[in-house]
Amino acid sequence: MTTSPEPTNTSSVRTGHLGEKPVHRIGFGAMQLAGPGVFGPPSDPERARTVLRRAIELGVDHVDTAQFYGPDVVNDLIREALHPYPEGLRLVTKVGAYRDEQGGWLPAGRPEQLKAAVEDNLRGLGVERMDLVNLRRYERDAPGADAAPLEDQLGALAELREEGKLDLIGVSSVHLDTVRTAIETVGIGQVQNPYSLLDRSDDDVLALCREHGVAYVPYFPLGSAFSGGPAALAADPHVAGVAERHGASATQVALAWLLARYDNLLLIPGTSSVAHLEENMAVLDVALDADDLAELEKVEPRPVGH
Ligand SMILES: NC(=O)c1ccc[n+]([C@@H]2O[C@H](COP(=O)([O-])OP(=O)(O)OC[C@H]3O[C@@H](n4cnc5c(N)ncnc54)[C@H](OP(=O)(O)O)[C@@H]3O)[C@@H](O)[C@H]2O)c1
């Protein structure tokens, strides 16, 4: 495992790892494949399946999903498009939430709910074992809403690991103390938190992952579609300047900046478009230098989220 105590420019490193298993540093976040608001089916399911197949053709070997995307819609699309899965494809899901009939996102973090949700994912995806299951907590979105103590939640996932239902445990939407506890108790394969050029508030968690060699997987890497992140990046003069210098797009610059933060930072940009997918996969060819990184430090942070 390669770890670096201090940030160095790691934008051109092509392979990271989940646990001991190598993965391409650019994976695919499947959330955008559901209908509007990540609720119900997309208007053109075949288009969504085409995006998934193209991702695999382009070298994606890490797909991030959840049963509560849709619900069930995204896992069904993945199974329909990709099953039987190519050798080495890592399927990563998250448990700890459910959707109400209006599409609201609610906590479902009691141990028995977590175990049932893992079974739902196994069934929906048509696999016997998940490569990684993230415990999706509510401590950042709605402090106090988590319905069970962290230790009990992690214990439930550790039991499923013992039973062979999952390889690795991850934690998502969590603060530093939770990450530390998870590393020290059950051991984790990734942290999945919101982080981007527009929201750098998770630098302390990223540093802890770097220290332990744990994969850091930023969600909302483009600042979140829910709050206009991609458009805000395109409108930022610092991002636009660096993009022009490289003949790249604003989104490519934002993703390359993330890759430069840590050699085991794995991207899962979400898109429902083949053209955007192809653009995102080309990011490893955008080599930012020290001047670019200094310029991007000037980007004004802005609130992101649902
Ligand atoms: N753990 C959690 O709680 C959690 C929460 C949220 C997300 N996630 C995961 O993280 C993944 C990434 O997050 P996200 O999808 O919400 O990211 P994001 O930062 O919101 O970016 C997605 C948005 O960017 C657009 N986009 C993508 N590539 C683009 C490009 N090359 N040019 C212009 N626009 C582009 C997409 O639109 P188009 O579809 O038009 O390309 C979409 O609107 C999700 O897919 C999901 O798997 C996890």
The ligand as an SDF file (V2000), in Angstrom:
LIG
                    3D

 48 52  0  0  0  0  0  0  0  0999 V2000
  -22.8070    8.3250    0.3790 N   0  0  0  0  0  0  0  0  0  0  0  0
  -23.7380    9.1860    0.0620 C   0  0  0  0  0  0  0  0  0  0  0  0
  -24.5400    9.6020    0.8930 O   0  0  0  0  0  0  0  0  0  0  0  0
  -23.8200    9.7030   -1.3490 C   0  0  0  0  0  0  0  0  0  0  0  0
  -24.5480   10.8730   -1.6000 C   0  0  0  0  0  0  0  0  0  0  0  0
  -24.5720   11.3430   -2.8930 C   0  0  0  0  0  0  0  0  0  0  0  0
  -23.9320   10.6620   -3.9160 C   0  0  0  0  0  0  0  0  0  0  0  0
  -23.2520    9.5110   -3.6530 N   0  0  0  0  0  0  0  0  0  0  0  0
  -22.5410    8.7770   -4.7240 C   0  0  0  0  0  0  0  0  0  0  0  0
  -21.5880    9.6500   -5.2640 O   0  0  0  0  0  0  0  0  0  0  0  0
  -21.7390    9.7010   -6.6910 C   0  0  0  0  0  0  0  0  0  0  0  0
  -21.2820   11.0510   -7.1830 C   0  0  0  0  0  0  0  0  0  0  0  0
  -22.1240   12.0470   -6.6560 O   0  0  0  0  0  0  0  0  0  0  0  0
  -23.0820   12.8560   -7.6030 P   0  0  0  0  0  0  0  0  0  0  0  0
  -23.4740   12.0300   -8.7840 O   0  0  0  0  0  0  0  0  0  0  0  0
  -24.1470   13.4160   -6.7370 O   0  0  0  0  0  0  0  0  0  0  0  0
  -22.0370   13.9740   -8.0780 O   0  0  0  0  0  0  0  0  0  0  0  0
  -22.2700   15.4900   -8.4170 P   0  0  0  0  0  0  0  0  0  0  0  0
  -21.1510   16.2530   -7.8600 O   0  0  0  0  0  0  0  0  0  0  0  0
  -23.6390   15.9430   -8.0230 O   0  0  0  0  0  0  0  0  0  0  0  0
  -22.2460   15.4520   -9.9480 O   0  0  0  0  0  0  0  0  0  0  0  0
  -23.3100   14.9330  -10.6800 C   0  0  0  0  0  0  0  0  0  0  0  0
  -23.8220   16.0030  -11.6180 C   0  0  0  0  0  0  0  0  0  0  0  0
  -22.7670   16.4020  -12.4770 O   0  0  0  0  0  0  0  0  0  0  0  0
  -23.1570   16.2770  -13.8140 C   0  0  0  0  0  0  0  0  0  0  0  0
  -21.9840   15.8540  -14.5630 N   0  0  0  0  0  0  0  0  0  0  0  0
  -21.2570   14.7110  -14.4410 C   0  0  0  0  0  0  0  0  0  0  0  0
  -20.2380   14.7010  -15.2890 N   0  0  0  0  0  0  0  0  0  0  0  0
  -20.2910   15.8690  -15.9720 C   0  0  0  0  0  0  0  0  0  0  0  0
  -19.5100   16.4570  -16.9950 C   0  0  0  0  0  0  0  0  0  0  0  0
  -18.4490   15.8210  -17.4900 N   0  0  0  0  0  0  0  0  0  0  0  0
  -19.8750   17.6660  -17.4670 N   0  0  0  0  0  0  0  0  0  0  0  0
  -20.9320   18.3260  -16.9610 C   0  0  0  0  0  0  0  0  0  0  0  0
  -21.7200   17.8350  -15.9950 N   0  0  0  0  0  0  0  0  0  0  0  0
  -21.4030   16.6060  -15.5020 C   0  0  0  0  0  0  0  0  0  0  0  0
  -24.2810   15.2720  -13.8430 C   0  0  0  0  0  0  0  0  0  0  0  0
  -25.1840   15.5630  -14.8940 O   0  0  0  0  0  0  0  0  0  0  0  0
  -25.3450   14.5740  -16.1640 P   0  0  0  0  0  0  0  0  0  0  0  0
  -26.1110   13.3870  -15.6920 O   0  0  0  0  0  0  0  0  0  0  0  0
  -26.0780   15.4200  -17.1350 O   0  0  0  0  0  0  0  0  0  0  0  0
  -23.9600   14.2370  -16.6140 O   0  0  0  0  0  0  0  0  0  0  0  0
  -24.9560   15.5500  -12.5020 C   0  0  0  0  0  0  0  0  0  0  0  0
  -25.8550   16.6170  -12.6270 O   0  0  0  0  0  0  0  0  0  0  0  0
  -23.2190    9.3990   -6.9040 C   0  0  0  0  0  0  0  0  0  0  0  0
  -23.4940    9.0310   -8.2350 O   0  0  0  0  0  0  0  0  0  0  0  0
  -23.4460    8.3240   -5.8680 C   0  0  0  0  0  0  0  0  0  0  0  0
  -23.0310    7.0730   -6.3930 O   0  0  0  0  0  0  0  0  0  0  0  0
  -23.1720    9.0350   -2.3790 C   0  0  0  0  0  0  0  0  0  0  0  0
  1  2  1  0
  2  3  2  0
  2  4  1  0
  4  5  1  0
  4 48  2  0
  5  6  2  0
  6  7  1  0
  7  8  2  0
  8  9  1  0
  8 48  1  0
  9 10  1  0
  9 46  1  0
 10 11  1  0
 11 12  1  0
 11 44  1  0
 12 13  1  0
 13 14  1  0
 14 15  2  0
 14 16  1  0
 14 17  1  0
 17 18  1  0
 18 19  2  0
 18 20  1  0
 18 21  1  0
 21 22  1  0
 22 23  1  0
 23 24  1  0
 23 42  1  0
 24 25  1  0
 25 26  1  0
 25 36  1  0
 26 27  1  0
 26 35  1  0
 27 28  2  0
 28 29  1  0
 29 30  1  0
 29 35  2  0
 30 31  1  0
 30 32  2  0
 32 33  1  0
 33 34  2  0
 34 35  1  0
 36 37  1  0
 36 42  1  0
 37 38  1  0
 38 39  2  0
 38 40  1  0
 38 41  1  0
 42 43  1  0
 44 45  1  0
 44 46  1  0
 46 47  1  0
M  CHG  2   8   1  16  -1
M  END
$$$$
